[in-house]
Amino acid sequence: MTLASWSCTGHQADTRNKPAFDNAASSGLLAGFGYDADKLAAERAKIEAFDAAHQVQEAAKGAAQHYT
């Protein structure tokens, strides 16, 4: 399981994971598991991309429901 598999759902941008990533990056506790600052930044970017895609999908579903 990667950190990117933690997907937050919602209709607005979800910032709950930002403090977790900030804390993980600054503490270095996950470095032993291969999560250095660069990998944490990449995983955070994946989650933000997944969240953005989910928001687009939800908006499309809402629009489809509106027009049916």
QUIVENNOR-V87026 format. One record per residue. N is the residue number from 1. RES is the residue in three letters. D_FIRST is the distance of its C-alpha to the first C-alpha in Angstrom with 2 decimals. Layout:
n->{N N}
res->{RES RES}
d_first->{D_FIRST D_FIRST}
This chain:
n->{1 2 3 4 5 6 7 8 9 10 11 12 13 14 15 16 17 18 19 20 21 22 23 24 25 26 27 28 29 30 31 32 33 34 35 36 37 38 39 40 41 42 43 44 45 46 47 48 49 50 51 52 53 54 55 56 57 58 59 60 61 62 63 64 65 66 67 68}
res->{MET THR LEU ALA SER TRP SER CYS THR GLY HIS GLN ALA ASP THR ARG ASN LYS PRO ALA PHE ASP ASN ALA ALA SER SER GLY LEU LEU ALA GLY PHE GLY TYR ASP ALA ASP LYS LEU ALA ALA GLU ARG ALA LYS ILE GLU ALA PHE ASP ALA ALA HIS GLN VAL GLN GLU ALA ALA LYS GLY ALA ALA GLN HIS TYR THR}
d_first->{0.00 3.77 6.73 8.10 6.47 8.78 11.83 15.18 17.97 21.61 24.67 25.01 22.96 20.58 20.78 19.17 16.20 18.72 19.94 16.53 15.92 19.55 19.38 16.34 18.10 21.44 20.59 18.71 16.87 13.51 15.51 15.22 11.49 12.49 12.43 16.09 17.94 17.68 13.94 13.69 16.41 14.76 11.57 14.21 16.22 13.60 13.32 17.11 17.59 15.66 17.78 20.88 20.39 19.99 23.19 25.01 24.10 25.29 28.42 29.15 28.87 31.21 33.63 33.69 34.42 37.10 38.90 38.89}
